[in-house]
Amino acid sequence: MSRGGRNQIERSSRYARFERGMESNGIPPSPISSGEQSVWVDVSPLLEAAGNELKEGELIHGENFSLFAAMSALEIMDPKMDAGMEKFGYRSVEEAIENGAAPIPFSTDKTTDIQCIIDVMDHLLSCEAAWHKGYPLAQTVFSCIYLLRLERTSSHALLHSYCRMIRTTCNSVLSVVSDARTHEEEDLFIMAFGLPLKGEGDKKCLSMLSAVEETIARQLRACKNPTKKKVLGDMEPLQSNPDLEEGYCKALLSRIRFRKYYYHVLMCMRKAQGRGLELARKHIASCLAELASIYGSSEFLMANAHGIRQAVIEDRTTASGCQPIGFHTGLDNVAPTPPRAIKIISWKKALEYFEKLLQDLDIICSFRLDPLLEDVLQFVVQFQKSQPDLVARAHLQLLLVQDGKLYGRDPLSDVISRAALSQVIKDQSFQKNEFIIQLGQLVINLLKILCTNAAWQRRKLGKILQDWGATAAQLQLSSKREVDNVLNIRVEEEESMKLSKHLLCWTEEQTYWIAGRFLMLGFELELYSPSEYCMVYWYLYIVMFKLLEKAQLRIVQTNDSSKKKGKKKRDPLKDGAKEIQYPSHILLLQCYINLSEGLAMMLAALSNENSNFEKPSIFNTEQERFIQHFELLQKAHVPEGVSYIMFKDLMNHVNFSTIMRYNYFGAAQLIARDLKGRFSGDPEKMSELRRVEQVAEHNKIALNVICQAGIKDPSLKVSFEFTHHACFAIAVVKRS
């Protein structure tokens, strides 16, 4: 059928696509049942006749057909839409095997056989990296015919043990991502479509691979030691050329050992309560060393390659540059979606991917499982700055949240009481308090969201703000009721009222922290245009100022509680004279507040005093953009009473004389310098302070230049760039 009207076939026609897809893979289609007998009807003549009659734009449809149904209709026999169609190659695994697409052994020549097995190992590594990046499992790893029919490889010990280990590790990775439920962001990742991911004897894959490794290691030792030529003669060499024996032994051992250590890493990281993290780090170090050896074998393998070379050397998926044997992307494709056009990651990029993955896993393993929620949140945020891929983020989430507990060890009631009250309350009534249970679930959801990718994370953070805001409102209402009954209060009720106040303050602090994270992710994702920077920095300033207020209030409440519990009497005048020593993160937050306010004021002054600075958008108004960016925050009343009218009233009267008088950037610079002594042992914090200093210094200089040159100078061009910090811009002043 070649008519244009065939482009929309009603949903009932989908059945033919699935039946043909299954039949092409050796699965007999189910017959149409009519009473006690099954009757097959050939509809090809009907379709052909209809196709000849149809004109351009026409289609055949039933009485219940609608335009809405047309949106989800599929075109049968179109390779882009029909999973049962194939443009070229074999239609089933059996057909491919019969035509010699996956020979065992690869060649009667042992040298060629070893070369081919190394090519298969390398291409599987590239396929696995492509799968981790989001491509379908059936079109990547399981495009290998040897994996689809693993029992055929039993006569080839090296190939059999390696393929079994590949299958086991893929199943383990899929299980991690599925359990973490982070696959919603890359949903194709966990779809196995009935592929043989498990099999009998998979538990012995490690011992099988270790046995092969030991055999090759003995062969390598014999090659290296000239005094053991007799031993070498007694052993069967890997291949027929003695001069190449050592090189091939090293190439194979590095690939086998990488697989073995990688398997150990995955197993250790799945141990409950992080018990296997220390051992996992040792295996990660071994993995990285073997990756370096694998990369080093490339020169030897390319020099001795004799197979069919891949067309583009930069895109080669093997170290030798030869085309691997035993792969076909169109086999076993019975997915409910059309086949995707994919490009397997090159061998070099696959090595880089696994190196990055292992480094990310090492960072996770190095985390000291701190019970303080504040430190956990900061660790996750810092970890996300390295842009880890899905597999690493899934492992982090499973480490943080196990069986409804932090690390599978600390109950959420303990985590919340430690965060809000600076002590652990073991009282059963506290642990069963409805607010504690509710907050515990919110904390779990927050940790899971922070482990997703940046785009998904921002979207989810905006939605859970309403849940945190609603809980804060309930706590506030509860506190008011208790205050109203203060005349009839008992000791237990007094403690309950204090608890409600502490929880309210902490809940509001977390709500503002989430709002700040939501806004800053917008910069990292480049969601804001330059004309919107002013309103975003203004909103960020208010959110961070509120966050600072709540954090300071919580510290004061905690200090008051600890003083009342002390037995020694203190002089209130002396206590009042003492200056509260705020934690370092509070002072760093003050730096961000100064930068946000300074940038908002600078942008507002430029807009007010320089007509060439900001050009109005032709698509929507400034108020509409304000609503679009802050709608989720406004729905959650974060902060209360903030509106576009308030923003315009404050920003319309800003000028450069005001900015120079308050010296926002100078204040941020001063605090950052003072903090260096506190963060001297933390390289990440020191790096952040340097970035803050650079932003403050550049903007301070830019302000002076603008004021000296005259803001109304038409030749003066001011733009903003994120050269030093991902979220705080620097002003670049030029003359046209």
N, C-alpha and C positions, 0 to 999 in steps of 0.2 A: 504494500500500500504506500503510494508516494504522494497522495493528495495532501494538501495543506490542512484539510478538514480533519485528517487523522490525528492532528496534534492534540486533540482533546478526546480521549476515550474515557467513558464513564467508569466509575470505581469498580464495577463488577468485572471489568476486564483485567483487573490486577491479578486475578486468580491464575490466568494463563501464564503470566510472567513467573510466578512462583513455581508453578508446575514444571515449566520448561527449565528453570534454573536448577530444580532438584533433579530432574531427569538427566541433565547434562553432567551431573556429578554422581551418577550411578544410583540415585535414589528414585525408586519408581513412584510416580504420582498416584494419588488415591483416585480410584474410579468413581464415576458418578453413579450413585445408588438409585435404583428404580425398583421399589418393592424388595423382593428377595434376590433380584438379579442386578448386576452392574453393567451398564451400557456406556460405551465410549462413542461420542459423536464428534465427527470431524467438521469443524466450522470454517475450515480454510476456504471452501468455495463461496460461502456466505460473505466472508470478509473480503474476498477478492471482488465479488460482484458489487458489494457496497462501495469498495474503494474506487471502482471504475465509474460508479454513478455520482460519487461525491464531487462537488465543486470546491474551489478555494474558499476556505473559511467555514465549511459545513462540517457537521459531525453527526454520528449516530448516537442517540441517547434514549433513555427510558422516560416514562411519563413523570417520574418523580425527580428528574434531573433539574438542577438549578445552577445559576452562575456561581454560587458559593461552592458547589461540588466541583465545578470546573477548576477552582483554585488548587485542589488536591488531586486532580486527575493525572494519570500517568500515560505516557505514550509507549505502547508495547513495540518491540523490535527496534527501538532507538537505543544505541549503546550508552548514551548519556543518562537515560532514564530507566532502562530495563536491565536489571542485574543478571538476567538469564542470557543476555546477548554478549557475544565476543567478537571483536574485530579480527583477531588473528590467533594462531596458536592452538593449543590443545583444549578440548572441552571437558576433560576429566583427568584426575590424577592417574587413573589406570591407563588411559590413552597415552599420557606423557611417558609413563614408565615403559609401556610396550614399544614406544618409538625411541627408547634409549636416552631420554632426557635426564635421567638420574642413574647412571651406571654404578654398579658396585662390583669390584673396585673401579676407581675412576679410569685407570689405565693398567695395562699389563706391565708397563714400564714403571718401576717403583719410584723413580725420581719424579716422573710426571704425576704419579699418584699422590706423593707428599705435597707437591706444589698445589695440586687441586684441592686437597683437604685444607691447606692454609688459606687458599682463596675463599673457600666456603666459610671458614671461621671468621675471616675479615668481613665478608659481605653480611654475615649474620650480625656482626657487631654494628654495622651501619644500619641494618634493618631494625635492630633493637632500639638504637638511638632515634630513628624515625618514628617508631611506635611510641616511645616516650614523649615525643614532640606532638603527638596527637593523631597520627595516621592510623588507619585500621590495622588491627593485628593480622587479619587474613591477607592483607596486601603487603605486609612487611615481613615479620619474622616467619609467619606460616606461608609465605610464598615459597619456602624451601620444601621441596618434595620429600626430602629425607625426613623432615619433621612430621610431615603428614602421614608417612608410612614408616614409622620408626622401627617396626619389627624387621623390615628388610635390611637394616644396617647391622644386625646382630653379628654378622660374620666379619664386620670391620670394627674391631674393638675401639680404635681411636675415634672414628666418626660416630659410633653408637654412643659411647660414653659422653662425648662432647655435646651431641644433640640432646641427650637426655638431661644433661645439666642445663642447657639453654631452656628447655621446656620447664624445668623445675624453677629456675630463677624467674622466668616470665610469669609463672603462676603465682609466685611469692609476691612479685611487684604488683600484679593485678589485684591480689588479695589486700595488700596494704592500701592501695588507692580506693578500692571498693569499701573497705572498712572505714576509712577516713571520710568517705562520702564527698570527697573533693572532685569526683569525676563529673559533677554537674557542670563544671566550667569547660571541660573537654570531654563531652559525654561519649565520644566514640572510643575512648581509651579502654573501658572495661568490657566492651562488647566482644565476646568471644565467638558468638554464632555457632556454638557446638564444636569448636575446634578441639583437637585432642590435647588439652593442657595438662591432663593427669593420666597416669597409666600405672600399671602394676610394675613394681620394682623401682619407682622413682625415688623412694627413700634410700636406695642403695647407690644413687647416682654419684655421691661423693666418694664412696669407696671404689667404685668402678673407675672414676677419673683419676683417683690417687694411684691406683694400680698401673694405669697407663703412664702416668707421670713418672713413677718409679722406674719403669722399664726404659723410658727415654732418658731419664737422668743417669742411669747406669751406662747407657750407650754414650752419653756426652762425657762422662768421667773417663771412659775407656779411650775416647777420641783425644782427650786432652793429655793423657799420660802415655808417653811413648813406650814406657816399660811394660805396658799392658797390651801389646799388640796381639799376644797369644789369646788373651781374654777377648779382645775385639774380634779375633778370627772365630772364636767359639760362638759368639753372639751373631744373630741375624741382623744385618744393618737395616736402617730405615729405608735406604734407597741404594742405588747401584753405583753412585760416584763417591769414592772415599774422600775426595777433596772437598766435597760439599756437605759431608755428614755432620760436622760440627755446627755449621751455619743453620742447617735445617733443624737440628736438635734444639738449638737455642731459640729459634723462631717458634717451634711448637711448644717448648716448655714455658715460654713467656705467656703464650695465649692460654695454655691449660691452667697455669698457676693463677693468672688473672681471674679466670672463671671460678676457680676454687676459692680464692680469697673473697671475691665478690659475693659468692654464696654465703660464706661465713659472715660477712658484713650484714647481709639481709637477715640472717637467722639471729645474730646477736642483737640487732636493733629491735627485733620483735619480742625480746624477753620482757616480762612484766616489770614494772616499776623502774625501768632503766638499768636493770642489773647487768646487762651485757654491753653497756656503752664503752667502758674502758677497754674491754677486749676488742670491740668493734673498731676502735681507733687504731689498734695494732694491725688489724687486717686491712684497714683503709690505707695505712702507710705501705703495706706490702702490695696492695692493688696499684697504688700510684707508681711504685718502683717497677712493677711488671708492665704498666702502660708505657713507661719510658723505654723499656726493653723492646716492647712491641714496635714502637715508633723507630727505634734504632735498627730493627731488622729490615726496614723498607729498602735500604740501599742494596743489601745482599739479595733480597727476593727479586727486585727489579732487574738486577744484573744477570740473574739466572732464569728469568721467565721465558717460557717458550709457547705460551698459549695465545689465544686471540686477545689482542689488546683492546681496552675500552677506548671509545672514540675521543673523549675529552679528558685529558690527563688530570685537570683540576677536579673533575667530578668522579674520579675513579673510586670505587668502593672496596678495592683490595690493595694491599701493600705492593703487590707485584704489578698492578695495573692491568692484569688479565681479567677477562670476563669469567665470572664464577659459573660452575656447572651445577645444575640441579635446582634452578629457581624459575618460577613462572608466576607473575602477579595475578593472573586471571583464574587460577585454579581454586576450587573449593569456595567459591564466592556465592553463598546462599543467604547473604545478608538481606534484611528487609529494606535496604536503601540501595540506590544505584551505586556502582563502583566509582570511586573517586580517582581523579587524575592525581597521581602522587609522584614525587621525585625522591628517591632514596638519598639520604644524607651521605656525603662523601666520607671515605675512610678517615681522612685527616680530621674532618669536623666531628666525626663520631668519637674519635679519641679525645678531642677537646671537650666534647659534651660529657663523657664519662669522667674526665679529670675534674671538670667543674662540679659534677654531681657528687663525686667522692669528697671534694673539698667542702661542699655544703653539708654533707652528712657528717664530716669531721667537726664542723662548727657545732652541729646539733649535739654530737657526742661529748664535746668539750663543755657543754653547759652544765653547771654544777647543781642543777635541780633545786634552785632556790625556792623556799616556801613563800617568799614575799611576792604577792601578786604584782606589785609595781615593778619589781625587777624582771618578772616574767614578761610583762607587756613590753617593757623596754627592749628585752632581748629579741622578742619576735619582730618588733618594728625594725630594729637594727639588722636582723637577719634578712628581712625582706628587701633591704636596700641593695643586697647583692643580686637581686632578681633570680631567686632559685626557681628551678622548674618544678613541675607537678609532683614528681616522685619524692624529692627532698621535702617539699611542704607537707605531703601526706605523712611521711615519717615523723615530722615535727608535731603534727596534730595528734597522732596516736601516742606520742610520748607524753604530751601535755595532758591529754584527757583520756583516762582509762577507767572504765567502770564507774563513771560519774564522779571521779576524784581527780585531783591534780596529781599527775604522775602515777595515778592508780594507788596513791599512798596517802595523800592529805585530803580529808573530807572538806567539802566546800565551805561548811560552817566554820571550820578552823581557819581556812584561808581568808574568809570575809572578816571574822573577828580579829585576826591578826592585822588585816589591812585597815579596818575601820577603828578598832579599839586598841591596837598595839599590844594585844594579849590574846591568848587562846582560851576560850570559854568552853569548858567540857560539860556544862549543865545540859541535861536532856531537854529541858523546856526551851532553852535557847536554840539548840540544834533542830528542834521540831517547830520553831516559830515560822509562821507562814511567810513572813517577809524574808527570813533567812533562806528558806527553800526557794522562794521566788528569785531572790538575788543570786543564789547558787546556779540556777538554770540560766540566768542572764550572763553570768560569768563564763559558763561553759560555751554558750552560743558565741560570746565575744571572742574567746580563744580560738574557736573553730573558724570564725570569719576572718580573723587576723592571719590565718594560715592559707588563705586563698590568694589568687593572683590579684594584682592591684585594682583592676577594673571591677572584678566581682566583689572584692573587699569593700570598695567605696559604695557600691550599690547597696550591699547588705548593711553596712554601717549606718547609712542614711535611714534605713527602714527600722533597725532596732533602736534608734534614738527614741522613737515613740514609746517603746516598751520600758526603757530606762526612765523616761520622763513620767510615764504613768505610775511606775513604782515609787518615784520620788514624790509625786502628788499624794499617793496613798500614805506614805510615811509622814508627810507634812500634816495631813488630815488627822492621822493617829496622834501626832505630837500635840496638835491643837486641842483634841478631846481630852488628853491627859492634863494639859495646862488648865483647861476650864474646870477640872475637878481637883485643882491643887489644894483647896481648903480641906478636903477630906482624904488627903493623900496618906498612904502608909509607906513603910520603908521599902517594901517590895515594889510598890507602884512608882516610888521615886527612882529606883534603879531602872525600872522599865522605861520611864520617861527619858532618862539619860541615854539609855540604849537607843531609843528611837531617834534622839537628836544626833547621836553619833552616826547611826546608819543613814539618816537623812543627809547629813553633811557629806559622807563618803559617796553616797549614791549620786548626789548632785555633782560632786567632783568627777566621778567616772563619766557622767553624762557629758560634761564639758570636754573631758579628754577625748571622748569618741567624736564629738563635734569638731574639735581641732584636727583630729586625724582625718576626718572626712574632708575638711577644707584643704589640708595640705596635700592629700592624695590628688586633688584636682590639679595642683601644680605639676606633680610628678607625671600625671597622665596628659598634661598639656590641654586641659579642658577650657582654660580661660584665655580669652583674647586680650591684647594689651589695653583695649578700652575698658575692660572689666577689672583690671588689676586693682584700681582704687577701691571699688566696692568690696572686693574679696579681702584685701588687706584690712579694710575697716572692720569687716565682720569678724575676721580672724583675730584682730586686736581685742574686740569685745569678748569673744569666746575665751581667749587666753587670759584676759583680765579677770573674768568670772572664775576661771579655773584656778588662778592664783589666789583669789579671795577664799575659795572653798578649801584649798590646800592649806592656807595659813590658818583658817578657822579650825580645821581638823587638828593641826599641830597644837594650837592653843588649848583646844578641848582635851587633847591627850595629856598635855602638860598639867592642866588643872586637875585631872583625874589622878595623875601620879602624885601630885603634891598632897592631895587630900588623903591618899592612902599612906603617906609617910608618917612615921611616929614623931619625928622631931619637929618642934614648932619653929616656924620661920617668921621673920620680920616682913610684913607685907610691903613696907616702904622700900626695903632693900630688894625684895623680889621684883617689885614694879620697876625699879631703876635698872635692873639687869636687862640687857638687850637680848631678845630671843635669837639664837643662832639658827638660822634657817638652813635646811639641807641644800646641797649643791644643786639638785634638780630644780628647786624653787628659784634659785638665782639664775639658772640657765633659762628657765621659763620667762623670767623678767627680761633677759636679753631678747628673746623672741617677741615679747610685747613691745619693747622699744623699737625693734626693727619694723614690726608690722605697723605700728602707729606712725613711725617716721615715713615709711613708704606710702602709706595712705595719704598723709598730709602733703608729701612732695607731689604725688600724682594729682591731688585735688588742686594744689596751688598752680601747677602747670596748666591744668584744665581751665582754671579761673583767669589766669593772667596771660596765657599764650594761646591765641586763637588758632594757631597752626598745629598745636599738639595733638588734639583729639578730634577725629572726624566722626560724625554721627553715623550709626549703622543705618543702612537703607532697608534692612529686613525687619527689625523690631526696635522698640524703644528701650531706653535704659531701664525703665521700671519693669518691663517684661523680662529683660535679662536678669534683673534682680530676683524676680519671682522664680525663674527657671533654675537659678543656681542655689537658692536658699529655701525652696519650697519645703523640703523635708525637715529642715531645721525649724522653719516657721510653724509647721504642723505640730512639732514636738515642743514648741514654745521655748526654744533654745537660741539665745536667751529670751527672757520674758520682755515683751514690749518693744522689741526691735522691729523697725519697719523701714520701707524705702523713704517715706517722708522724713523720718528721723535722720536717715543718712544724708539726704539732700540738704536739710536745714543746717547740719553740722559742717558739711563740706563746702557749701556755697560761700562761706565767709573766711576760708583758709587762705593765707597768703604767705609769702616766703619770709617775711619778717617774723611771723609767729614761729615758723619752723626753726629759724636760726636762734631764736630766743630760748626755746626748750631743749635744743641740742639732743634730739633722740638718738642719733647715731653715735655721738660721743659717749652717751651714757651706756649704750650697749657695748661699746668698745672697752670701756672702763671695767664693767662687770666681767667681761670675757677674760680680760687680763688677770683680774683677781682670782678667777676660778681655775686658772692654770695650775696653781699650787695644789688645789684639791684633787684635780684629775690627773696628776703627774704619772700615776701608775696605770692609767686607762688610755691606751693609744687611740681608741675610737672616739672617746670624748675629747681628747686633745685635738684630734683632726677636726671634729665638729666646731670646737672653739676657734681654731684657725680660720675655718670657713666663715664663721660669724664675724670675726675680726676683719676679714677681707671685705665682706659685704658692707660693714659699717664704715670702714676706711674709705672705700671707693665712693660710697654715697655721700660721705662727708665732704670729700674733695669735689664731687660733682655739684653739690649745693653751693660751695664757695665759688666755683667757676660760673655757675648760672647767675648768682647774685652780682658778681663783679662785671660780667659781660652785659647784664641787663636782660631780664626775662622777655621783654617786648621786642628784642632784636630779631627781625624776621629771618636772618641767616643762621640763627641758633637752632640746631636740631637735637632733640633729646629722645633717646630710645632706651628700652630696658632689656637686659639680657640676664640669663641665669648661668653666668660663667663660673661662679664660685660655689653657689648653693642651689640645690634643686628647688627650693621653695621661696627663697628671698632673692629678688632681682637686684641688679646694680644699674645705676643710671649711666648711660654713655652719652657724653656731650660732644657734638661736632658742629663745625661751621660748614654750611653748604657752599 
